[in-house]
C-alpha cells in the first residue's frame, strides 16, 4: 500500500464551508484513499484501503 500522497490532488465535500473549518480532505491514491484535516494540510494523513473507505463513507451517511 502506498504510504505517501505527495503530489496528489486533494478534494473536500462540496457542502464544506468556504473557510475550511471542520472539514476533511481526501485524495485517491493508486490502491488506497488518504484522509487529512483541511486545517492542517501538512499534518498526518490516514491512509486506508478503498473498500474500507467505502464502508466508512456508507456508515457516516447512516449516522
PDB file of N, H, CA, C and O in Angstrom:
ATOM      1  N   UNK A   1       0.848  -1.185   0.000  1.00  0.00           N
ATOM      2  CA  UNK A   1       0.000   0.000   0.000  1.00  0.00           C
ATOM      3  C   UNK A   1       0.889   1.242   0.000  1.00  0.00           C
ATOM      4  O   UNK A   1       1.899   1.300   0.701  1.00  0.00           O
ATOM      5  N   UNK A   2       0.508   2.198  -0.772  1.00  0.00           N
ATOM      6  H   UNK A   2      -0.312   2.151  -1.342  1.00  0.00           H
ATOM      7  CA  UNK A   2       1.249   3.459  -0.849  1.00  0.00           C
ATOM      8  C   UNK A   2       1.125   4.203   0.477  1.00  0.00           C
ATOM      9  O   UNK A   2       0.052   4.228   1.079  1.00  0.00           O
ATOM     10  N   UNK A   3       2.216   4.805   0.927  1.00  0.00           N
ATOM     11  H   UNK A   3       3.087   4.784   0.438  1.00  0.00           H
ATOM     12  CA  UNK A   3       2.187   5.474   2.229  1.00  0.00           C
ATOM     13  C   UNK A   3       2.342   6.982   2.146  1.00  0.00           C
ATOM     14  O   UNK A   3       2.418   7.641   3.183  1.00  0.00           O
ATOM     15  N   UNK A   4       2.391   7.547   0.955  1.00  0.00           N
ATOM     16  H   UNK A   4       2.329   7.012   0.112  1.00  0.00           H
ATOM     17  CA  UNK A   4       2.551   8.990   0.820  1.00  0.00           C
ATOM     18  C   UNK A   4       1.620   9.526  -0.261  1.00  0.00           C
ATOM     19  O   UNK A   4       1.382   8.877  -1.280  1.00  0.00           O
ATOM     20  N   UNK A   5       1.109  10.710  -0.018  1.00  0.00           N
ATOM     21  H   UNK A   5       1.302  11.237   0.809  1.00  0.00           H
ATOM     22  CA  UNK A   5       0.231  11.339  -1.002  1.00  0.00           C
ATOM     23  C   UNK A   5       0.904  12.527  -1.669  1.00  0.00           C
ATOM     24  O   UNK A   5       0.224  13.368  -2.256  1.00  0.00           O
ATOM     25  N   UNK A   6       2.218  12.611  -1.590  1.00  0.00           N
ATOM     26  H   UNK A   6       2.771  11.928  -1.113  1.00  0.00           H
ATOM     27  CA  UNK A   6       2.954  13.733  -2.172  1.00  0.00           C
ATOM     28  C   UNK A   6       2.605  13.854  -3.655  1.00  0.00           C
ATOM     29  O   UNK A   6       2.674  12.877  -4.400  1.00  0.00           O
ATOM     30  N   UNK A   7       2.233  15.055  -4.070  1.00  0.00           N
ATOM     31  H   UNK A   7       2.177  15.849  -3.464  1.00  0.00           H
ATOM     32  CA  UNK A   7       1.897  15.311  -5.461  1.00  0.00           C
ATOM     33  C   UNK A   7       0.494  14.887  -5.859  1.00  0.00           C
ATOM     34  O   UNK A   7       0.160  14.880  -7.044  1.00  0.00           O
ATOM     35  N   UNK A   8      -0.322  14.535  -4.889  1.00  0.00           N
ATOM     36  H   UNK A   8      -0.050  14.541  -3.927  1.00  0.00           H
ATOM     37  CA  UNK A   8      -1.680  14.072  -5.156  1.00  0.00           C
ATOM     38  C   UNK A   8      -2.674  15.217  -4.994  1.00  0.00           C
ATOM     39  O   UNK A   8      -2.513  16.064  -4.116  1.00  0.00           O
ATOM     40  N   UNK A   9      -3.694  15.239  -5.834  1.00  0.00           N
ATOM     41  H   UNK A   9      -3.825  14.551  -6.547  1.00  0.00           H
ATOM     42  CA  UNK A   9      -4.740  16.264  -5.728  1.00  0.00           C
ATOM     43  C   UNK A   9      -5.703  15.905  -4.604  1.00  0.00           C
ATOM     44  O   UNK A   9      -6.199  14.781  -4.533  1.00  0.00           O
ATOM     45  N   UNK A  10      -5.960  16.861  -3.735  1.00  0.00           N
ATOM     46  H   UNK A  10      -5.558  17.775  -3.793  1.00  0.00           H
ATOM     47  CA  UNK A  10      -6.881  16.676  -2.612  1.00  0.00           C
ATOM     48  C   UNK A  10      -8.206  17.337  -2.937  1.00  0.00           C
ATOM     49  O   UNK A  10      -8.247  18.326  -3.668  1.00  0.00           O
ATOM     50  N   UNK A  11      -9.304  16.789  -2.390  1.00  0.00           N
ATOM     51  H   UNK A  11      -9.270  15.985  -1.796  1.00  0.00           H
ATOM     52  CA  UNK A  11     -10.622  17.406  -2.572  1.00  0.00           C
ATOM     53  C   UNK A  11     -11.408  17.307  -1.277  1.00  0.00           C
ATOM     54  O   UNK A  11     -11.132  16.465  -0.422  1.00  0.00           O
ATOM     55  N   UNK A  12     -12.389  18.183  -1.152  1.00  0.00           N
ATOM     56  H   UNK A  12     -12.613  18.868  -1.846  1.00  0.00           H
ATOM     57  CA  UNK A  12     -13.269  18.139   0.024  1.00  0.00           C
ATOM     58  C   UNK A  12     -14.710  18.199  -0.451  1.00  0.00           C
ATOM     59  O   UNK A  12     -14.986  18.546  -1.599  1.00  0.00           O
ATOM     60  N   UNK A  13     -15.609  17.862   0.430  1.00  0.00           N
ATOM     61  H   UNK A  13     -15.386  17.580   1.363  1.00  0.00           H
ATOM     62  CA  UNK A  13     -17.028  17.798   0.077  1.00  0.00           C
ATOM     63  C   UNK A  13     -17.530  19.149  -0.421  1.00  0.00           C
ATOM     64  O   UNK A  13     -17.103  20.199   0.060  1.00  0.00           O
ATOM     65  N   UNK A  14     -18.426  19.109  -1.374  1.00  0.00           N
ATOM     66  H   UNK A  14     -18.773  18.256  -1.764  1.00  0.00           H
ATOM     67  CA  UNK A  14     -18.987  20.350  -1.915  1.00  0.00           C
ATOM     68  C   UNK A  14     -19.810  21.100  -0.877  1.00  0.00           C
ATOM     69  O   UNK A  14     -20.030  22.302  -1.023  1.00  0.00           O
ATOM     70  N   UNK A  15     -20.264  20.425   0.157  1.00  0.00           N
ATOM     71  H   UNK A  15     -20.085  19.448   0.276  1.00  0.00           H
ATOM     72  CA  UNK A  15     -21.044  21.071   1.215  1.00  0.00           C
ATOM     73  C   UNK A  15     -20.173  21.671   2.311  1.00  0.00           C
ATOM     74  O   UNK A  15     -20.693  22.196   3.296  1.00  0.00           O
ATOM     75  N   UNK A  16     -18.871  21.602   2.156  1.00  0.00           N
ATOM     76  H   UNK A  16     -18.448  21.175   1.356  1.00  0.00           H
ATOM     77  CA  UNK A  16     -17.958  22.161   3.155  1.00  0.00           C
ATOM     78  C   UNK A  16     -18.056  23.674   3.185  1.00  0.00           C
ATOM     79  O   UNK A  16     -18.392  24.306   2.184  1.00  0.00           O
ATOM     80  N   UNK A  17     -17.764  24.244   4.333  1.00  0.00           N
ATOM     81  H   UNK A  17     -17.491  23.731   5.146  1.00  0.00           H
ATOM     82  CA  UNK A  17     -17.736  25.703   4.443  1.00  0.00           C
ATOM     83  C   UNK A  17     -16.538  26.243   3.674  1.00  0.00           C
ATOM     84  O   UNK A  17     -15.524  25.560   3.531  1.00  0.00           O
ATOM     85  N   UNK A  18     -16.656  27.459   3.186  1.00  0.00           N
ATOM     86  H   UNK A  18     -17.480  28.015   3.302  1.00  0.00           H
ATOM     87  CA  UNK A  18     -15.575  28.091   2.429  1.00  0.00           C
ATOM     88  C   UNK A  18     -14.303  28.262   3.249  1.00  0.00           C
ATOM     89  O   UNK A  18     -13.203  28.193   2.701  1.00  0.00           O
ATOM     90  N   UNK A  19     -14.437  28.485   4.564  1.00  0.00           N
ATOM     91  H   UNK A  19     -15.331  28.542   5.009  1.00  0.00           H
ATOM     92  CA  UNK A  19     -13.253  28.721   5.388  1.00  0.00           C
ATOM     93  C   UNK A  19     -12.496  27.439   5.715  1.00  0.00           C
ATOM     94  O   UNK A  19     -11.417  27.497   6.303  1.00  0.00           O
ATOM     95  N   UNK A  20     -13.042  26.289   5.344  1.00  0.00           N
ATOM     96  H   UNK A  20     -13.919  26.243   4.866  1.00  0.00           H
ATOM     97  CA  UNK A  20     -12.342  25.031   5.546  1.00  0.00           C
ATOM     98  C   UNK A  20     -12.395  24.483   6.956  1.00  0.00           C
ATOM     99  O   UNK A  20     -11.730  23.491   7.252  1.00  0.00           O
ATOM    100  N   UNK A  21     -13.168  25.102   7.833  1.00  0.00           N
ATOM    101  H   UNK A  21     -13.708  25.908   7.592  1.00  0.00           H
ATOM    102  CA  UNK A  21     -13.219  24.611   9.208  1.00  0.00           C
ATOM    103  C   UNK A  21     -14.050  23.334   9.289  1.00  0.00           C
ATOM    104  O   UNK A  21     -15.023  23.156   8.556  1.00  0.00           O
ATOM    105  N   UNK A  22     -13.646  22.463  10.189  1.00  0.00           N
ATOM    106  H   UNK A  22     -12.855  22.608  10.784  1.00  0.00           H
ATOM    107  CA  UNK A  22     -14.362  21.206  10.437  1.00  0.00           C
ATOM    108  C   UNK A  22     -14.529  20.354   9.185  1.00  0.00           C
ATOM    109  O   UNK A  22     -15.589  19.764   8.974  1.00  0.00           O
ATOM    110  N   UNK A  23     -13.508  20.287   8.366  1.00  0.00           N
ATOM    111  H   UNK A  23     -12.648  20.766   8.538  1.00  0.00           H
ATOM    112  CA  UNK A  23     -13.576  19.510   7.133  1.00  0.00           C
ATOM    113  C   UNK A  23     -12.432  18.515   7.069  1.00  0.00           C
ATOM    114  O   UNK A  23     -11.380  18.690   7.684  1.00  0.00           O
ATOM    115  N   UNK A  24     -12.678  17.479   6.309  1.00  0.00           N
ATOM    116  H   UNK A  24     -13.533  17.337   5.810  1.00  0.00           H
ATOM    117  CA  UNK A  24     -11.584  16.598   5.945  1.00  0.00           C
ATOM    118  C   UNK A  24     -11.409  16.709   4.441  1.00  0.00           C
ATOM    119  O   UNK A  24     -12.315  17.131   3.723  1.00  0.00           O
ATOM    120  N   UNK A  25     -10.249  16.329   3.985  1.00  0.00           N
ATOM    121  H   UNK A  25      -9.513  15.986   4.568  1.00  0.00           H
ATOM    122  CA  UNK A  25      -9.975  16.268   2.562  1.00  0.00           C
ATOM    123  C   UNK A  25      -9.572  14.840   2.245  1.00  0.00           C
ATOM    124  O   UNK A  25      -9.005  14.144   3.088  1.00  0.00           O
ATOM    125  N   UNK A  26      -9.865  14.407   1.034  1.00  0.00           N
ATOM    126  H   UNK A  26     -10.325  14.972   0.350  1.00  0.00           H
ATOM    127  CA  UNK A  26      -9.491  13.066   0.612  1.00  0.00           C
ATOM    128  C   UNK A  26      -8.695  13.145  -0.684  1.00  0.00           C
ATOM    129  O   UNK A  26      -8.871  14.057  -1.492  1.00  0.00           O
ATOM    130  N   UNK A  27      -7.827  12.177  -0.856  1.00  0.00           N
ATOM    131  H   UNK A  27      -7.685  11.436  -0.199  1.00  0.00           H
ATOM    132  CA  UNK A  27      -7.044  12.060  -2.078  1.00  0.00           C
ATOM    133  C   UNK A  27      -7.060  10.599  -2.499  1.00  0.00           C
ATOM    134  O   UNK A  27      -6.833   9.707  -1.682  1.00  0.00           O
ATOM    135  N   UNK A  28      -7.328  10.360  -3.770  1.00  0.00           N
ATOM    136  H   UNK A  28      -7.513  11.084  -4.434  1.00  0.00           H
ATOM    137  CA  UNK A  28      -7.324   8.997  -4.287  1.00  0.00           C
ATOM    138  C   UNK A  28      -5.905   8.618  -4.671  1.00  0.00           C
ATOM    139  O   UNK A  28      -5.277   9.272  -5.504  1.00  0.00           O
ATOM    140  N   UNK A  29      -5.409   7.559  -4.055  1.00  0.00           N
ATOM    141  H   UNK A  29      -5.919   7.028  -3.378  1.00  0.00           H
ATOM    142  CA  UNK A  29      -4.104   7.014  -4.386  1.00  0.00           C
ATOM    143  C   UNK A  29      -4.317   5.816  -5.303  1.00  0.00           C
ATOM    144  O   UNK A  29      -5.457   5.421  -5.546  1.00  0.00           O
ATOM    145  N   UNK A  30      -3.255   5.244  -5.806  1.00  0.00           N
ATOM    146  H   UNK A  30      -2.329   5.565  -5.608  1.00  0.00           H
ATOM    147  CA  UNK A  30      -3.410   4.139  -6.750  1.00  0.00           C
ATOM    148  C   UNK A  30      -4.163   2.958  -6.159  1.00  0.00           C
ATOM    149  O   UNK A  30      -4.930   2.310  -6.872  1.00  0.00           O
ATOM    150  N   UNK A  31      -3.971   2.659  -4.890  1.00  0.00           N
ATOM    151  H   UNK A  31      -3.347   3.185  -4.312  1.00  0.00           H
ATOM    152  CA  UNK A  31      -4.612   1.494  -4.288  1.00  0.00           C
ATOM    153  C   UNK A  31      -5.232   1.787  -2.930  1.00  0.00           C
ATOM    154  O   UNK A  31      -5.539   0.861  -2.179  1.00  0.00           O
ATOM    155  N   UNK A  32      -5.423   3.067  -2.603  1.00  0.00           N
ATOM    156  H   UNK A  32      -5.174   3.820  -3.213  1.00  0.00           H
ATOM    157  CA  UNK A  32      -5.939   3.449  -1.292  1.00  0.00           C
ATOM    158  C   UNK A  32      -6.528   4.858  -1.365  1.00  0.00           C
ATOM    159  O   UNK A  32      -6.552   5.490  -2.421  1.00  0.00           O
ATOM    160  N   UNK A  33      -7.000   5.327  -0.214  1.00  0.00           N
ATOM    161  H   UNK A  33      -6.980   4.814   0.644  1.00  0.00           H
ATOM    162  CA  UNK A  33      -7.523   6.687  -0.086  1.00  0.00           C
ATOM    163  C   UNK A  33      -6.840   7.335   1.110  1.00  0.00           C
ATOM    164  O   UNK A  33      -6.761   6.734   2.181  1.00  0.00           O
ATOM    165  N   UNK A  34      -6.347   8.553   0.936  1.00  0.00           N
ATOM    166  H   UNK A  34      -6.411   9.042   0.066  1.00  0.00           H
ATOM    167  CA  UNK A  34      -5.723   9.303   2.028  1.00  0.00           C
ATOM    168  C   UNK A  34      -6.734  10.318   2.552  1.00  0.00           C
ATOM    169  O   UNK A  34      -7.475  10.931   1.784  1.00  0.00           O
ATOM    170  N   UNK A  35      -6.750  10.485   3.868  1.00  0.00           N
ATOM    171  H   UNK A  35      -6.148   9.987   4.493  1.00  0.00           H
ATOM    172  CA  UNK A  35      -7.662  11.418   4.531  1.00  0.00           C
ATOM    173  C   UNK A  35      -6.831  12.335   5.415  1.00  0.00           C
ATOM    174  O   UNK A  35      -5.936  11.868   6.119  1.00  0.00           O
ATOM    175  N   UNK A  36      -7.118  13.645   5.388  1.00  0.00           N
ATOM    176  H   UNK A  36      -7.845  14.024   4.816  1.00  0.00           H
ATOM    177  CA  UNK A  36      -6.399  14.581   6.251  1.00  0.00           C
ATOM    178  C   UNK A  36      -7.336  15.690   6.717  1.00  0.00           C
ATOM    179  O   UNK A  36      -8.430  15.869   6.181  1.00  0.00           O
ATOM    180  N   UNK A  37      -6.889  16.423   7.718  1.00  0.00           N
ATOM    181  H   UNK A  37      -6.000  16.278   8.154  1.00  0.00           H
ATOM    182  CA  UNK A  37      -7.624  17.570   8.257  1.00  0.00           C
ATOM    183  C   UNK A  37      -7.345  18.769   7.354  1.00  0.00           C
ATOM    184  O   UNK A  37      -6.185  19.105   7.114  1.00  0.00           O
ATOM    185  N   UNK A  38      -8.389  19.411   6.858  1.00  0.00           N
ATOM    186  H   UNK A  38      -9.331  19.138   7.053  1.00  0.00           H
ATOM    187  CA  UNK A  38      -8.201  20.541   5.946  1.00  0.00           C
ATOM    188  C   UNK A  38      -7.513  21.730   6.609  1.00  0.00           C
ATOM    189  O   UNK A  38      -6.908  22.555   5.924  1.00  0.00           O
ATOM    190  N   UNK A  39      -7.600  21.823   7.935  1.00  0.00           N
ATOM    191  H   UNK A  39      -8.091  21.153   8.491  1.00  0.00           H
ATOM    192  CA  UNK A  39      -6.947  22.935   8.644  1.00  0.00           C
ATOM    193  C   UNK A  39      -5.452  22.697   8.820  1.00  0.00           C
ATOM    194  O   UNK A  39      -4.717  23.621   9.169  1.00  0.00           O
ATOM    195  N   UNK A  40      -4.991  21.464   8.580  1.00  0.00           N
ATOM    196  H   UNK A  40      -5.588  20.713   8.296  1.00  0.00           H
ATOM    197  CA  UNK A  40      -3.585  21.119   8.778  1.00  0.00           C
ATOM    198  C   UNK A  40      -3.099  20.272   7.606  1.00  0.00           C
ATOM    199  O   UNK A  40      -2.795  19.093   7.784  1.00  0.00           O
ATOM    200  N   UNK A  41      -3.020  20.861   6.402  1.00  0.00           N
ATOM    201  H   UNK A  41      -3.267  21.819   6.258  1.00  0.00           H
ATOM    202  CA  UNK A  41      -2.664  20.077   5.226  1.00  0.00           C
ATOM    203  C   UNK A  41      -1.268  19.453   5.275  1.00  0.00           C
ATOM    204  O   UNK A  41      -0.992  18.500   4.546  1.00  0.00           O
ATOM    205  N   UNK A  42      -0.409  19.968   6.106  1.00  0.00           N
ATOM    206  H   UNK A  42      -0.633  20.742   6.698  1.00  0.00           H
ATOM    207  CA  UNK A  42       0.920  19.377   6.239  1.00  0.00           C
ATOM    208  C   UNK A  42       0.998  18.353   7.355  1.00  0.00           C
ATOM    209  O   UNK A  42       2.051  17.767   7.602  1.00  0.00           O
ATOM    210  N   UNK A  43      -0.119  18.145   8.023  1.00  0.00           N
ATOM    211  H   UNK A  43      -0.974  18.621   7.822  1.00  0.00           H
ATOM    212  CA  UNK A  43      -0.168  17.234   9.164  1.00  0.00           C
ATOM    213  C   UNK A  43      -0.299  15.779   8.740  1.00  0.00           C
ATOM    214  O   UNK A  43      -0.111  15.435   7.573  1.00  0.00           O
ATOM    215  N   UNK A  44      -0.623  14.936   9.705  1.00  0.00           N
ATOM    216  H   UNK A  44      -0.776  15.215  10.653  1.00  0.00           H
ATOM    217  CA  UNK A  44      -0.701  13.497   9.432  1.00  0.00           C
ATOM    218  C   UNK A  44      -1.860  13.144   8.507  1.00  0.00           C
ATOM    219  O   UNK A  44      -2.857  13.862   8.421  1.00  0.00           O
ATOM    220  N   UNK A  45      -1.700  12.031   7.827  1.00  0.00           N
ATOM    221  H   UNK A  45      -0.891  11.449   7.896  1.00  0.00           H
ATOM    222  CA  UNK A  45      -2.721  11.511   6.926  1.00  0.00           C
ATOM    223  C   UNK A  45      -3.098  10.108   7.376  1.00  0.00           C
ATOM    224  O   UNK A  45      -2.254   9.347   7.851  1.00  0.00           O
ATOM    225  N   UNK A  46      -4.349   9.783   7.225  1.00  0.00           N
ATOM    226  H   UNK A  46      -5.034  10.401   6.840  1.00  0.00           H
ATOM    227  CA  UNK A  46      -4.827   8.427   7.448  1.00  0.00           C
ATOM    228  C   UNK A  46      -4.981   7.802   6.074  1.00  0.00           C
ATOM    229  O   UNK A  46      -5.725   8.316   5.239  1.00  0.00           O
ATOM    230  N   UNK A  47      -4.293   6.712   5.833  1.00  0.00           N
ATOM    231  H   UNK A  47      -3.688   6.295   6.512  1.00  0.00           H
ATOM    232  CA  UNK A  47      -4.372   6.056   4.534  1.00  0.00           C
ATOM    233  C   UNK A  47      -5.030   4.698   4.729  1.00  0.00           C
ATOM    234  O   UNK A  47      -4.534   3.852   5.473  1.00  0.00           O
ATOM    235  N   UNK A  48      -6.159   4.503   4.046  1.00  0.00           N
ATOM    236  H   UNK A  48      -6.562   5.190   3.441  1.00  0.00           H
ATOM    237  CA  UNK A  48      -6.913   3.261   4.183  1.00  0.00           C
ATOM    238  C   UNK A  48      -7.251   2.699   2.805  1.00  0.00           C
ATOM    239  O   UNK A  48      -7.256   3.426   1.812  1.00  0.00           O
ATOM    240  N   UNK A  49      -7.528   1.422   2.757  1.00  0.00           N
ATOM    241  H   UNK A  49      -7.524   0.832   3.564  1.00  0.00           H
ATOM    242  CA  UNK A  49      -7.906   0.767   1.511  1.00  0.00           C
ATOM    243  C   UNK A  49      -9.211   1.322   0.964  1.00  0.00           C
ATOM    244  O   UNK A  49     -10.026   1.868   1.707  1.00  0.00           O
ATOM    245  N   UNK A  50      -9.399   1.179  -0.332  1.00  0.00           N
ATOM    246  H   UNK A  50      -8.737   0.735  -0.935  1.00  0.00           H
ATOM    247  CA  UNK A  50     -10.608   1.710  -0.976  1.00  0.00           C
ATOM    248  C   UNK A  50     -11.882   1.078  -0.410  1.00  0.00           C
ATOM    249  O   UNK A  50     -12.875   1.775  -0.203  1.00  0.00           O
ATOM    250  N   UNK A  51     -11.866  -0.211  -0.162  1.00  0.00           N
ATOM    251  H   UNK A  51     -11.059  -0.778  -0.329  1.00  0.00           H
ATOM    252  CA  UNK A  51     -13.039  -0.884   0.393  1.00  0.00           C
ATOM    253  C   UNK A  51     -13.371  -0.375   1.780  1.00  0.00           C
ATOM    254  O   UNK A  51     -14.538  -0.162   2.108  1.00  0.00           O
ATOM    255  N   UNK A  52     -12.343  -0.179   2.596  1.00  0.00           N
ATOM    256  H   UNK A  52     -11.395  -0.352   2.329  1.00  0.00           H
ATOM    257  CA  UNK A  52     -12.559   0.354   3.941  1.00  0.00           C
ATOM    258  C   UNK A  52     -13.096   1.781   3.882  1.00  0.00           C
ATOM    259  O   UNK A  52     -13.946   2.158   4.689  1.00  0.00           O
ATOM    260  N   UNK A  53     -12.605   2.575   2.933  1.00  0.00           N
ATOM    261  H   UNK A  53     -11.915   2.269   2.277  1.00  0.00           H
ATOM    262  CA  UNK A  53     -13.102   3.943   2.791  1.00  0.00           C
ATOM    263  C   UNK A  53     -14.573   3.939   2.378  1.00  0.00           C
ATOM    264  O   UNK A  53     -15.373   4.717   2.898  1.00  0.00           O
ATOM    265  N   UNK A  54     -14.919   3.068   1.450  1.00  0.00           N
ATOM    266  H   UNK A  54     -14.269   2.436   1.027  1.00  0.00           H
ATOM    267  CA  UNK A  54     -16.309   2.957   1.002  1.00  0.00           C
ATOM    268  C   UNK A  54     -17.211   2.580   2.184  1.00  0.00           C
ATOM    269  O   UNK A  54     -18.290   3.148   2.354  1.00  0.00           O
ATOM    270  N   UNK A  55     -16.761   1.617   2.999  1.00  0.00           N
ATOM    271  H   UNK A  55     -15.885   1.156   2.862  1.00  0.00           H
ATOM    272  CA  UNK A  55     -17.533   1.215   4.183  1.00  0.00           C
ATOM    273  C   UNK A  55     -17.673   2.374   5.171  1.00  0.00           C
ATOM    274  O   UNK A  55     -18.746   2.581   5.739  1.00  0.00           O
ATOM    275  N   UNK A  56     -16.593   3.127   5.374  1.00  0.00           N
ATOM    276  H   UNK A  56     -15.722   2.959   4.913  1.00  0.00           H
ATOM    277  CA  UNK A  56     -16.625   4.278   6.276  1.00  0.00           C
ATOM    278  C   UNK A  56     -17.618   5.327   5.778  1.00  0.00           C
ATOM    279  O   UNK A  56     -18.423   5.842   6.554  1.00  0.00           O
ATOM    280  N   UNK A  57     -17.563   5.638   4.497  1.00  0.00           N
ATOM    281  H   UNK A  57     -16.909   5.220   3.867  1.00  0.00           H
ATOM    282  CA  UNK A  57     -18.464   6.643   3.929  1.00  0.00           C
ATOM    283  C   UNK A  57     -19.922   6.210   4.070  1.00  0.00           C
ATOM    284  O   UNK A  57     -20.780   7.028   4.402  1.00  0.00           O
ATOM    285  N   UNK A  58     -20.206   4.955   3.826  1.00  0.00           N
ATOM    286  H   UNK A  58     -19.510   4.290   3.556  1.00  0.00           H
ATOM    287  CA  UNK A  58     -21.578   4.456   3.968  1.00  0.00           C
ATOM    288  C   UNK A  58     -22.041   4.526   5.417  1.00  0.00           C
ATOM    289  O   UNK A  58     -23.184   4.901   5.682  1.00  0.00           O
ATOM    290  N   UNK A  59     -21.172   4.169   6.358  1.00  0.00           N
ATOM    291  H   UNK A  59     -20.245   3.864   6.144  1.00  0.00           H
ATOM    292  CA  UNK A  59     -21.528   4.226   7.779  1.00  0.00           C
ATOM    293  C   UNK A  59     -21.793   5.664   8.217  1.00  0.00           C
ATOM    294  O   UNK A  59     -22.709   5.916   8.999  1.00  0.00           O
ATOM    295  N   UNK A  60     -20.995   6.608   7.715  1.00  0.00           N
ATOM    296  H   UNK A  60     -20.250   6.403   7.079  1.00  0.00           H
ATOM    297  CA  UNK A  60     -21.186   8.013   8.080  1.00  0.00           C
ATOM    298  C   UNK A  60     -22.486   8.570   7.512  1.00  0.00           C
ATOM    299  O   UNK A  60     -23.131   9.407   8.145  1.00  0.00           O
ATOM    300  N   UNK A  61     -22.869   8.121   6.346  1.00  0.00           N
ATOM    301  H   UNK A  61     -22.346   7.442   5.832  1.00  0.00           H
ATOM    302  CA  UNK A  61     -24.135   8.571   5.755  1.00  0.00           C
ATOM    303  C   UNK A  61     -25.320   8.143   6.612  1.00  0.00           C
ATOM    304  O   UNK A  61     -26.331   8.841   6.678  1.00  0.00           O
ATOM    305  N   UNK A  62     -25.192   6.997   7.265  1.00  0.00           N
ATOM    306  H   UNK A  62     -24.371   6.429   7.211  1.00  0.00           H
ATOM    307  CA  UNK A  62     -26.276   6.459   8.090  1.00  0.00           C
ATOM    308  C   UNK A  62     -26.287   7.031   9.501  1.00  0.00           C
ATOM    309  O   UNK A  62     -27.272   6.883  10.224  1.00  0.00           O
ATOM    310  N   UNK A  63     -25.194   7.684   9.897  1.00  0.00           N
ATOM    311  H   UNK A  63     -24.394   7.803   9.310  1.00  0.00           H
ATOM    312  CA  UNK A  63     -25.074   8.196  11.274  1.00  0.00           C
ATOM    313  C   UNK A  63     -25.909   9.435  11.495  1.00  0.00           C
ATOM    314  O   UNK A  63     -25.918   9.987  12.595  1.00  0.00           O
TER     315      UNK A  63
END
